[in-house]
């Protein structure tokens, strides 16, 4: 059972379409303590937009990039993150683009209390960083 939900609305304004996205969680909020968790939530929000309004994928991309900037990310890494084909690859990409402090912040959270916006806690495994490095070094 999911411990969070996302509500997405596309509004027509004089300036064009504007995306509103909100989420609620039954656990403590993790995005205020973890950039990695913030990126996970952004993926879910972008997916929700595309699922509900496939013709507005460009709006989801703009939303993802603007919110990523709010987390301290750069627009050029948004394209890298959005090019990931699976949740595992999304996790690898996100882990790669965040700094060591952000990685440590993600690892120190107690996910019994705090919301995990990723489908697994694989990133908490001891060999996770090695796995990500091996993925980065793989030419395929």
C-alpha positions in Angstrom: 0.0 0.0 0.0 1.4 3.4 -1.0 2.0 5.9 1.8 1.7 8.9 -0.5 -0.6 10.3 -3.2 -0.2 12.8 -5.9 -2.8 15.2 -7.2 -2.0 16.9 -10.6 -4.0 19.6 -12.4 -3.4 21.4 -15.6 -4.9 24.8 -15.5 -5.5 27.1 -18.5 -4.3 30.6 -17.8 -3.7 33.7 -19.9 0.0 32.8 -19.9 -0.8 29.2 -21.2 -1.1 25.9 -19.4 0.2 25.8 -15.8 0.8 22.6 -13.9 -0.2 22.3 -10.2 1.0 19.3 -8.4 0.5 18.4 -4.8 1.3 15.4 -2.7 0.3 14.0 0.6 2.1 11.4 2.7 1.2 9.4 5.7 4.9 9.4 6.9 7.2 12.3 7.8 8.2 14.3 4.7 11.7 13.4 3.4 12.1 16.0 0.6 13.0 18.7 3.1 15.9 16.6 4.3 17.0 14.8 1.1 17.6 16.0 -2.4 17.6 12.4 -3.6 14.1 11.9 -2.2 13.0 15.2 -3.8 14.1 13.8 -7.2 12.2 10.6 -6.6 9.0 12.6 -5.9 9.6 14.7 -9.1 9.7 11.5 -11.1 6.4 10.4 -9.7 4.8 13.9 -10.4 6.1 13.9 -14.0 4.8 10.4 -14.5 1.4 11.4 -13.1 1.1 14.3 -15.5 2.0 12.1 -18.5 -0.3 9.3 -17.4 -3.3 11.7 -17.1 -2.4 14.0 -20.0 -0.1 12.3 -22.5 -0.3 15.2 -24.9 1.3 17.5 -22.2 4.6 15.6 -21.7 6.4 18.9 -22.5 4.6 20.5 -19.5 5.8 17.6 -17.3 9.3 18.1 -18.5 9.2 21.8 -17.8 7.7 21.1 -14.4 10.4 18.6 -13.5 13.2 20.9 -14.6 11.8 23.9 -12.7 11.3 22.0 -9.5 14.7 20.4 -9.9 16.2 23.9 -9.9 14.3 24.5 -6.7 16.1 21.5 -5.2 19.5 23.0 -6.2 19.8 21.0 -9.4 20.7 22.3 -12.9 18.6 22.2 -16.0 21.2 20.3 -17.9 21.1 17.4 -15.5 17.3 17.4 -15.8 17.6 16.0 -19.3 20.0 13.3 -18.0 17.5 12.3 -15.3 14.6 12.3 -17.6 16.4 10.1 -20.1 16.4 7.1 -17.7 14.3 4.2 -19.0 13.5 2.4 -15.7 13.2 3.1 -12.0 16.5 1.4 -11.4 18.2 3.6 -14.0 16.5 6.7 -12.5 17.9 5.8 -9.1 21.4 5.3 -10.7 21.2 8.7 -12.5 19.9 10.6 -9.5 22.6 9.1 -7.2 25.2 10.1 -9.8 24.1 13.7 -10.0 23.8 14.5 -6.3 26.8 15.3 -4.1 28.3 13.3 -1.3 26.4 15.3 1.4 23.1 14.7 -0.4 23.9 11.0 -0.6 24.6 10.9 3.2 21.4 12.8 3.9 19.4 10.2 2.0 21.1 7.4 3.9 20.6 8.8 7.3 16.8 9.0 7.1 14.8 6.3 8.9 12.4 5.1 6.2 10.1 3.6 8.8 9.3 7.2 9.8 10.2 9.2 6.6 8.7 8.8 3.1 10.7 7.0 0.5 9.8 8.2 -2.9 11.8 5.5 -4.7 10.3 2.0 -5.4 13.0 0.3 -3.3 15.6 1.0 -0.6 18.4 -0.5 -2.8 20.3 2.8 -2.3 20.7 1.9 1.3 22.6 -1.3 0.6 26.3 -1.3 1.4 27.3 -2.1 -2.2 25.0 0.5 -3.8 27.7 3.0 -4.6 29.8 0.3 -6.2 26.8 -0.9 -8.2 26.2 2.7 -9.5 29.9 3.0 -10.4 29.8 -0.3 -12.3 26.7 0.9 -14.2 28.5 4.2 -15.0 31.6 2.4 -16.3 29.5 -0.1 -18.5 29.7 1.2 -22.1 26.4 -0.5 -23.0 
